[in-house]
Amino acid sequence: MIVVSDTSPLSGLAIVGYLGLLEQLYGRVLIPSGVWHELQRGGEDDPRITDVLGLDWIEVRQPTNQQLVNVLQTERHLDRGESEAIALALEVNAEELLIDERLGRRQAIDLGLSITGLLGILLVAKRRGLITQIKPIMDNLISEANFRISPNLYREVLAAAGE
């Protein structure tokens, strides 16, 4: 399975100690250099994020379609990491793009990509028996990683998880 990730699923899971779920679910995860640089900067604030950069199952690969990256940044107002992740996912025909930011998700869907966010990853992990509860992880994401989850989405995820 070919999976490309933006920054937030990696950094969020690293902060709350569940980064290994990605390897268990997907085996290998591709990231563009823009995401690598965002993780490196994030590691200045939280060293748990920097741990992502040394994992052998995360591969840095640069998208070749710089024109698309530029359009996504200038016309669609996405950051470099999101733009490169979307372009890379298209180029490698990724089965999944891991992305959380609303604007980036919308652009990815418009371009025909299949997307999953951090909360979707947790739901899949629970269904596969890799975790027993989602609520404590979501609570830690909110308190430790400053991950924003609307009250409605919080309730929907818990309902979907049967919690």
N, C-alpha and C positions, 0 to 999 in steps of 0.2 A: 504494500500500500504506500503510495506516495503522498506525503503530507507536508504542507508548508505552514509555518507559523509566523504570526506577527509577535510583537513583544509581550503584550499583556498576559496571554496564557502562560508563557514561560516564566515571566517574572512573578506573577501571582502564585503559581504553583510552587515555585522555588521558595518564596517567602513563607508559605504555610507548610512546607515540608512534604509536598505531594508531587514533586516534579517527576518522580519515577513512574507515575501513572502514564505519562506520555510514551515512555519507552515500552511499558507493558501493553498499551493499546495499539501503538503504531510501529514500534520497532525503531524506526529512524525518522527524524524530523529535519526538513530542510529549512534554512533561514537565509535571507539575503544579508548582505553586509550592513545595510541600514539598520536591520534589527540587531545584528551583532553589536554595532556601535551604541544603540540605545540600551542594550543590556549592560554594556561596559560602563556607560554613564550612570545607569541605575545602580550598579554595584558600588559606585562612590557613596551613595546614600545607604545602601544595604548590601553588605558583602555576600549575603545568600544569593543574590542575583548574579554576581560574578561567577559563582560555581557553575552556572549553566554553560559558560564559555569553554570549559575544559572537558565536557562530556563527549565521549567518542560517538555517541548515537545522534548527535546534532551536527549537521553538515552545513557549512556556509557555502552558498552558491549564488553567484551574482546573476541577475536577469540580464539578458542581452538586449531586450527591447527598451532602450532608454527613452525613446520617444513616448511610449506609453507611461513610463514612470514620470516623465516631465508633465504630461497632460494630467495625470492623476494628482500631481502636486499643485500645478498652477491653476488648472481649470476646476478641479474637483476638491481642492483644498485639503488633501490628505497629507500626512507627514511622510517623510522619506521611507520609514520602515513599512508603513501600510502600503504605500505605492509600490515599493519593490516586492513586497510579499505577494501582492495581487498579480504583478507582472510575472513573477517567478512561478506562481501557481498555474497561470495560464500556459507558460512555456513548457513546463514539465508535465502538463496535463494531470495536475494533482487531483486525487480523489477527494481531498478535503483541504480547506484553508481554515486555519485556526485564527480567529480574529474576533475581537470584542467591540471595538468602537463602532458606534451606530452608522456613521457616515461611510466608513470603510466597508462595513458589512453590506450596506446598500449598493455601493459601487461594485463589490465583488459579485453580488447576486445579479446585478444588471449585466455583468460580463459573462454570466453563465456558470459561475463557480459554486460549488457546494461548500457551505460554511458551517463551522461549529465554533461556539465560544467556550469560554472556561466553564461555565455552568453546564453546558451540554456535555463537555468532557466528563464532568463529575457524574452526570446522570448515566452515561454509558459505563463508567467505571463501577457504579453501584449495580447496574443491571448485570454486569459481568462478575460481580462478587469481589472486586478489587478493593472496595471500601464498603463499610457497613452503614454509614450515615453521611448525609450531605450537609445537614444543618450546622454541625460544629465547624466544618470546613468553610462554609459560606460565612459564618460569623467571624472566623479568623481572617478570611479575605477582607471583610469589611473593616475589622479593627486593626489588623497588622499591615495589610497591603493597600489600604485606602481604596479598595475595589468598590465601585458604586453599583448597587443593586436596588432598583425601585422596590417599594413595599409590595406592589402587585406581582412583580417578577419573582421576588423572594417567595411569596405564597404559592405561585404557580410551580416553581421548581420543587418546593417541598411536597406539593400535591402530586406532581409527576413521580417523585421519588417514593411516595407512599409514607411520608413522614409527617 
